[in-house]
């Protein structure tokens, strides 16, 4: 089972990966095959849905990068962590994600909350 710090680092890396093949590899390492993602602005089901969602976010915010702000904090099969999305002029968004961790250590379901927009 992967350490949760590595899984969350890969999660952030997937959001920043502009190469489709590299992003697909990170998604496969980070999410279960049937994983889901949901936040107030978007959602994705399975690897293809999550990939399309991330690609859409990258298109909407070109030149921006996600960074881990705090965490991960984990208990039982739950994890939370906070992130920021920044561009050349500084942060444009921040949020906190909560996830269900599968038995193999990958993320099974992620629910995101936006702290600012």
C-alpha positions as CSV (number, residue, x, y, z in Angstrom):
1,X,0.0,0.0,0.0
2,X,1.3,3.5,-0.9
3,X,2.0,6.0,1.8
4,X,-0.8,8.6,1.9
5,X,1.8,11.5,1.5
6,X,2.9,9.9,-1.8
7,X,-0.7,9.5,-2.9
8,X,-1.6,13.1,-2.2
9,X,1.7,14.3,-3.8
10,X,0.7,12.3,-6.9
11,X,-2.8,13.8,-6.7
12,X,-1.4,17.3,-6.8
13,X,1.0,16.3,-9.6
14,X,-1.9,15.0,-11.7
15,X,-3.6,18.3,-11.5
16,X,-0.4,20.0,-12.7
17,X,0.6,17.5,-15.4
18,X,0.1,18.9,-18.9
19,X,1.2,15.8,-20.8
20,X,-1.8,13.5,-21.3
21,X,0.2,10.3,-21.0
22,X,1.9,11.5,-17.8
23,X,-1.4,12.6,-16.3
24,X,-3.0,9.2,-17.2
25,X,-0.1,7.5,-15.4
26,X,-0.5,9.7,-12.3
27,X,-4.3,9.2,-12.3
28,X,-3.8,5.4,-12.4
29,X,-1.4,5.5,-9.5
30,X,-3.5,7.8,-7.5
31,X,-7.2,6.8,-8.1
32,X,-9.0,3.4,-8.2
33,X,-10.4,2.5,-11.5
34,X,-13.9,3.4,-10.4
35,X,-13.0,6.5,-8.5
36,X,-15.2,9.6,-8.4
37,X,-14.4,13.3,-7.9
38,X,-17.0,16.0,-7.0
39,X,-16.6,19.7,-6.1
40,X,-19.0,22.6,-6.6
41,X,-17.8,23.3,-10.1
42,X,-17.0,19.9,-11.7
43,X,-17.1,16.2,-11.4
44,X,-15.5,13.1,-12.9
45,X,-16.2,9.4,-12.8
46,X,-13.4,6.8,-13.5
47,X,-10.0,7.5,-14.9
48,X,-11.3,9.0,-18.1
49,X,-13.8,11.3,-16.4
50,X,-11.2,12.5,-13.9
51,X,-8.7,13.0,-16.7
52,X,-11.2,15.1,-18.7
53,X,-12.0,17.1,-15.7
54,X,-8.4,17.9,-14.9
55,X,-7.7,18.8,-18.6
56,X,-10.7,21.2,-18.4
57,X,-9.4,22.9,-15.3
58,X,-5.9,23.3,-17.0
59,X,-7.6,24.8,-20.0
60,X,-9.5,27.2,-17.9
61,X,-6.4,28.3,-15.9
62,X,-3.4,28.1,-18.2
63,X,-0.1,28.7,-16.5
64,X,-1.5,28.0,-13.1
65,X,-0.3,25.4,-10.6
66,X,-1.7,23.5,-7.7
67,X,0.3,23.3,-4.5
68,X,-0.3,21.4,-1.3
69,X,-1.2,23.9,1.4
70,X,-1.6,21.6,4.4
71,X,-2.0,17.9,5.2
72,X,-2.5,15.2,4.5
73,X,-4.3,14.3,7.7
74,X,-5.6,10.7,7.8
75,X,-7.6,8.5,10.1
76,X,-9.1,5.2,9.3
77,X,-9.9,5.2,5.6
78,X,-10.3,9.0,5.3
79,X,-7.9,11.8,4.4
80,X,-8.1,15.5,4.1
81,X,-5.7,18.1,2.7
82,X,-5.8,21.7,1.5
83,X,-4.4,23.2,-1.7
84,X,-4.0,26.5,-3.5
85,X,-4.1,27.3,-7.2
86,X,-1.7,30.0,-8.2
87,X,-0.7,31.9,-11.3
88,X,1.9,34.6,-12.0
89,X,-0.2,37.1,-9.9
90,X,-0.6,34.8,-6.9
91,X,-3.4,32.5,-5.7
92,X,-6.7,32.5,-7.5
93,X,-8.3,29.7,-5.6
94,X,-7.9,27.5,-2.5
95,X,-9.7,24.5,-1.2
96,X,-9.9,21.5,1.0
97,X,-10.4,18.0,-0.3
98,X,-11.7,15.0,1.6
99,X,-11.2,11.5,0.2
100,X,-12.0,7.9,0.9
101,X,-8.9,5.7,0.7
102,X,-9.3,2.2,-0.8
103,X,-7.6,-0.8,0.7
104,X,-4.8,-0.5,-1.8
105,X,-4.0,3.0,-0.7
106,X,-5.4,4.8,-3.7
107,X,-8.2,7.4,-3.6
108,X,-11.7,5.9,-4.2
109,X,-13.8,9.1,-3.8
110,X,-12.8,12.7,-3.5
111,X,-15.1,15.6,-2.5
112,X,-13.6,19.0,-2.9
113,X,-14.7,22.3,-1.2
114,X,-13.6,25.7,-2.4
115,X,-12.3,28.1,0.3
116,X,-12.1,31.1,-2.1
117,X,-12.6,31.7,-5.7
